[in-house]
Amino acid sequence: MRQFFLLIAAAVSLTAASAQVVWFDPPLPDPDQPAILHYNAALGNGELSGVIPVYIHTGVITSESSGPTDWQNVVTPWGSTDIAWVMDFEANNHWTYDFGGLSLNAFFDISDGVTIEQLAMVFRNGSGSMVGRAEDGSDLFLDVSDGSFSASISSPQTESVLMIAGGTEIFVGAASAAAHLVWAVGNDTLAEAFDAVSLPLTFEPDSPGSYAVVFSADDGTAVANDLITAEVLPEESPVWESPPGTSDGTNLQEDGSVIFQLFAPGKSHVMLVGDMTEWQLESPYLMNHDVDDDRFWIQVENLDPAQAHRYQYHVMPNNARYADPYSKLVLDYWNDPWIPASTYPLMPSYPPSGNHEPVSVLNISEPAFEWTDGSFERPVQENLVVYELLVRDFTQESTFSAIEDTLDYLQGLNVSAIELMPVSEFNGNISWGYNPSFYFALDKYYGAKNALQQLVDEAHARGIAVIIDLVMNHSDWPNSQITMWWEDGAPAADNPFFNIEAPHNFGFFFD
């Protein structure tokens, strides 16, 4: 390692604090004492940078929460412009909130026997059309002391970070009371402060590897610790040509292994994360780089064929995670909960540790559909009688299966072809489908893949063709091929797929 320096400090420097999206004063507050929340609107996703006023939307993660998405005791109605939820303007993009001068327990009306573990929050403009979140679009969280002496790493707010050798990451640790604070890796002390409640560390490793970085606090009677793992990558990815015959997406091999491949020009490193890594960054899952072909790939063995494997790509230098653009099934944190089990039975759950971005699903041993339409002959194209329909509106159930029940009706109209308005995965659940986000996945709001297969098979049994309406010239958020190359609210200039602006007068969404 290089440039680790010993710090003797009483508090976090202004530079370290301002590098955080949110922070407390005091840094790790007792829930029975007043605290002030700070928010830097220029950081995180930056959506509220320059916006005035800013409103807080907050709740708490408690001992009764089922996970990080289970906010409790939310007291700030969404979209309300009540002055009680307006934050105080301190300086350019710097906002504070003092919870009405109350303690966190009093402000959130915490019941006896319930413990606050974290403050959960996002920020918004008055209507909620603009929302300030973490850089990856997830909610923001800050640890709260349980009332006993405790220590916490307040930034970054993850269990692990991914770095490139020679790069720099700022860590910030906090204690619930003044103490002797130490940052260390093994027996090496990296930074130290006496009689302090917080301490920053500039972490700059010069060699690859996995580092357990420990923050500890000693108040003379008790010692408290917190840990963050830094996965440090080599300055260059391992360079290997892609195996012959592989395509972008997933490639199932005869031996049961899977080759994952991603086209990512301009990116330096890609790591596979998912169920196979327990959603942690692990060095063995650093993907090989086919430099000449601008592709990253990795061959993974011993995947359980009976399991649906959820995964994403962690891409550098973005330091963000993306779904596979070639996914045949995509999980959507925001929209899947509104899809009933009757429409999509046994839908895989969104991973609890996910970043709220789309997650890909790979089913290795999905049973093959048993088609019965071997005798089907396409109607003569010049004489088609086409019935165009939107799955959402054609039946009350809005599903492929419900359309199957109407085939006799359509056959009675002498229809020879059904044209489905776009059914590729689109942004949201309610749409005409002309805003696709993943071209190769079906939108789950209409049902599972086998439900569409069954509809096609039954239509063919009646001599009815099925035509799929495809949208290939534009796409919508959160298409990975848009967001992986993104800058200032538009596709970046180096985006290999999308224009910054449409070069014509008929542009919709992203061109």
C-alpha positions, 0 to 999 in steps of 0.5 A, spaced: 500 500 500 502 507 499 500 514 501 497 511 508 498 517 513 496 517 520 491 522 522 490 525 529 484 529 528 478 531 533 472 530 527 471 529 520 474 534 516 469 538 512 472 535 505 470 528 508 463 530 510 462 534 504 464 527 500 458 524 503 451 524 500 448 524 507 451 525 514 449 526 522 451 531 527 453 528 531 455 522 527 452 516 530 446 519 534 443 516 540 436 515 538 434 519 545 438 525 543 437 530 538 440 530 532 441 534 525 441 531 518 445 533 513 444 532 505 448 534 499 444 534 493 449 535 488 452 528 490 448 521 490 444 521 483 444 529 483 437 530 481 436 535 486 442 539 485 440 546 484 433 545 486 429 549 491 426 547 496 428 540 498 423 536 502 425 530 506 421 523 506 423 519 511 422 513 516 426 508 520 429 501 519 427 498 526 428 491 530 421 490 527 423 491 520 424 485 515 429 488 511 432 495 508 426 496 504 421 495 510 421 502 512 417 503 519 413 509 522 414 514 516 411 520 518 412 525 511 406 524 506 409 523 499 407 530 495 405 534 501 408 541 501 407 542 508 412 546 511 414 541 516 417 537 511 422 542 508 429 542 509 433 548 512 438 551 506 445 552 509 449 553 502 449 551 495 446 544 495 447 543 502 441 542 506 439 540 514 433 537 518 433 538 525 427 533 526 423 539 530 428 539 535 426 532 537 430 526 538 429 520 533 425 516 538 420 522 539 420 524 532 418 517 529 414 515 535 417 509 537 414 504 541 417 501 547 421 495 546 422 497 539 429 499 537 431 504 531 437 501 527 437 506 521 434 512 518 432 511 511 430 517 507 430 520 500 429 527 498 424 530 493 421 537 490 414 539 492 411 534 487 415 528 488 417 528 480 424 529 482 427 525 487 434 525 490 437 518 492 444 514 492 448 514 486 445 507 484 438 510 485 437 506 491 434 509 498 439 512 503 441 510 510 444 512 516 446 508 522 443 510 529 446 508 535 442 503 539 444 507 546 450 503 548 457 505 546 457 503 538 462 504 532 459 504 525 462 506 518 458 511 515 461 512 508 461 508 504 454 505 506 456 498 503 459 492 506 464 492 500 467 496 495 470 495 488 477 499 487 482 499 482 489 498 484 492 506 485 485 508 486 482 512 492 476 511 496 474 515 502 472 512 508 468 515 514 467 512 521 463 514 527 463 513 534 457 514 539 461 518 544 468 521 544 473 515 543 480 513 541 479 511 533 483 507 529 483 505 522 487 498 520 488 493 516 491 487 519 496 489 524 497 496 520 494 502 523 492 507 517 489 512 521 488 514 528 484 520 532 484 521 540 478 524 543 474 524 537 467 522 534 469 521 527 475 519 523 476 519 515 481 515 512 484 516 505 484 508 502 489 508 496 492 501 495 497 499 490 496 492 489 490 488 488 487 483 493 481 483 498 482 487 504 478 487 510 479 494 513 477 495 520 474 501 524 474 501 531 473 505 537 475 505 544 472 509 550 476 506 555 471 501 558 468 498 551 471 497 544 466 497 538 468 495 531 465 495 524 468 492 518 468 494 510 471 489 505 475 492 499 476 488 493 482 491 489 482 489 482 489 489 478 490 496 473 488 492 467 483 486 467 486 479 464 486 479 457 483 473 453 479 472 447 472 470 447 471 462 446 469 461 439 462 461 438 459 465 444 454 470 443 453 476 448 448 474 454 449 467 457 451 461 453 450 454 456 455 449 455 455 442 454 458 440 460 453 444 464 457 451 465 455 457 463 459 463 459 457 470 461 459 475 455 458 483 455 459 488 450 462 494 453 466 498 449 470 503 454 469 499 460 476 497 464 473 492 468 467 487 469 465 483 475 459 478 475 455 478 482 449 475 484 446 469 487 453 465 485 457 470 489 452 471 495 451 478 492 458 480 494 464 482 490 469 477 489 475 477 485 474 470 482 468 473 478 473 478 475 471 477 467 476 476 462 477 482 457 477 481 449 480 487 448 480 486 440 472 485 441 470 490 446 467 484 450 468 481 457 466 474 459 467 469 464 465 461 464 462 459 471 461 452 473 457 448 478 451 452 477 445 448 480 441 447 474 434 446 479 435 454 481 433 460 478 440 464 478 439 472 479 445 476 477 448 483 475 454 486 472 458 490 476 462 495 471 468 499 472 469 505 472 462 506 473 462 503 479 455 501 478 451 494 477 447 493 471 442 487 468 444 483 462 441 487 456 440 480 453 436 477 459 430 473 457 427 474 464 428 481 468 426 482 475 424 490 477 424 492 484 419 498 483 414 494 479 414 487 480 410 487 487 404 490 483 404 483 479 399 478 482 401 471 483 395 469 479 398 472 473 405 470 474 406 464 478 412 463 482 416 469 480 423 469 483 424 474 488 428 481 487 434 479 492 434 483 498 441 486 497 439 488 490 441 496 488 434 497 486 436 496 479 434 491 474 436 484 475 437 478 470 435 471 471 438 465 468 434 458 468 439 453 466 434 447 466 428 450 464 423 445 461 422 445 454 415 447 451 411 442 448 409 444 442 403 441 438 402 446 432 407 442 427 401 442 422 400 449 422 401 453 416 402 460 415 396 464 412 397 467 405 401 474 407 397 478 402 390 476 405 391 477 412 385 479 416 389 482 422 386 483 429 391 488 433 390 488 440 393 491 447 394 485 452 393 490 457 386 492 455 383 486 451 381 482 457 379 484 464 385 480 466 390 483 462 394 476 461 396 472 455 392 466 458 386 470 458 387 472 451 387 464 450 380 464 452 377 468 447 380 465 441 374 462 439 371 469 439 377 471 434 376 465 430 369 467 429 370 473 426 374 470 421 381 473 424 387 470 420 392 473 425 393 476 431 398 482 432 400 483 439 402 490 441 409 490 444 410 485 449 418 486 451 419 488 458 418 495 458 418 501 463 413 500 468 407 495 468 401 500 465 404 501 457 402 500 450 409 497 450 412 502 445 417 504 451 421 497 451 427 497 456 429 489 455 428 487 448 429 479 449 425 479 455 417 479 456 414 484 460 411 480 466 405 484 467 402 479 462 404 473 464 410 468 464 413 465 457 410 459 457 403 463 457 405 466 451 407 460 448 401 456 450 397 462 447 401 461 440 400 454 440 392 454 441 392 460 436 396 456 431 391 450 432 385 454 429 389 456 423 391 463 426 398 466 426 401 471 431 405 477 430 409 480 435 410 488 434 417 490 435 420 496 437 428 497 435 429 504 434 428 507 441 428 504 448 426 507 455 430 507 462 432 503 465 435 499 459 442 497 461 445 499 454 443 506 455 445 507 463 451 504 462 454 510 458 450 516 461 451 523 462 448 529 464 441 526 463 442 523 456 446 518 453 453 519 453 457 521 447 461 514 447 454 510 448 455 505 442 448 504 442 444 510 443 444 518 440 445 523 445 439 526 441 435 523 435 438 525 429 431 526 426 424 529 428 421 523 430 424 521 436 421 518 442 424 516 449 432 514 447 434 514 440 
